[in-house]
Amino acid sequence: MQPGEQPRVGFAALYRVFFWIGLFSFGGGLLPWIQREIVTVRGWMRDEDFLPGVAMAQILPGVNSTNMAVFVGQRLRGAPGAAVALVGMLTGPFLVMLVAAVSYQQVLGVPAIHAAMAGAAAGALGMMLRMGVTAVRSAGRSLGPILVMVAVFVAVGVLRWSLIPVVLVAIPVSVAIAWPRGGEN
C-alpha cells in the first residue's frame, strides 16, 4: 500500500466495528472511541484524514457519533459504506432500547446500573481527553490552530458560552489561519 493510501475495508468489517461501538457506547463521547478503532487499532485512516471529520461531525446537525460513522463509511467505501456504518452504529442501540423498554421498571431498581453508568462516564471522559491531546499534536507546531482550540475550549467548556456562536466565530478564524499564503514554500 502506498503512503497516504487507505486500505480497502470490507462492508462486513465496517458494519462490525460500528455495531460494537454503537452497542457498547453509553452517554456519548464516542468520537475518541471511533478514532481509536479506525485510526489507531485498524489503521483504516490517518489522523490527518480523520480529524476534519470530527470537526464536521460536531458542527453538522444530529448526533456527533452517527455523523462520524457516515463520514468514516463514506471515506472508506463511498455512499454504500456510509449507509453500512450508520446502520451498524444504530443496530445495537436499537436492540438494547427494545429490551430496555420492555424491562424498564425492573432495571431502575438495580444499584449496579448506576455504578456502571458512572464508570462508563469516567471512561468516556478519559477518551475525550486523549483525542484532544491527539488533535493538539496533529495541529503541528504552529501556534494559530492551538490558540483556536484553546479559545473554543475556554469559551464553551469554561465560560459556558453557546456552542453555535463560538463555532461561527472560530470557523472563519481557523480558515484564515490555515489558508495557504502565496509565496510561502
Disulfide bonds with the S-S distance in Angstrom:
none
